[in-house]
C-alpha cells in the first residue's frame, strides 16, 4: 500500500512538474516577446535622439 502510494505520488509530482515547466516555458516566451516589444518601442522613440544617447554613452 505504502509503496504504491509513494509511486503514484511521485508520478503525480513528475507530471505536475513537467506541465509547470511547459507553462513556464510559454510564460518566458511571452515575457521575452513583451520585453522585446518594449525595447523596440523605446528604440523607435529614441531613434530621433540617438546621437544624444551616443554622446551620453561617450560621457559614461
N, C-alpha and C positions, 0 to 999 in steps of 0.2 A: 504493500500500500504506500509506504513512505517513499520507496524508490520511484514508483511510477508517478507519484505526485510531484516529486522533485523534477523528474524528467519533463512532465508537462509544463511545470513552472518555467523550466529552462527554455523549452521550445517557445512558450508564450513570450518570454523575455527576449529571445533572439528575434522572433517575428516583429515584436514591438520596436526593437532597436533598428531592424532593417527598414521598417516603414518610416520611423522617425528620421533615419539618415537620408532616406529618399526625400522626405518632406524638407529636411534641412538643405539638401542639395537644390531643390526647387526654390526655396526661400533665398538661398545665396545667389542663384542665377537672377532672381527678380531684383534683389538688392544691388547686385552688380549693374544690372540694366538701369536702375533708378539713379545710382551714383554716376554712371556714365552719362545719363541724360542731364543731370545737374551740372556736371563738368562741361558738357557740350554747350548747355545754355550759357554758363558763365563765360566760356570761351567766345561764344558769339557776342555776348555783351561786352567783353573786354577786348574784342578784336579791334575795335576802333582806337582804343588807347593802349595797344600792345607795346608800342615803343616806350611808353611810360613805364610799363612793367619791366622791360629790358633795362631801362635806366635804373629802376629801383633794385633789380637783381644785381646790377653792377655795384651799386652802393652797398648792398648787403653782401 
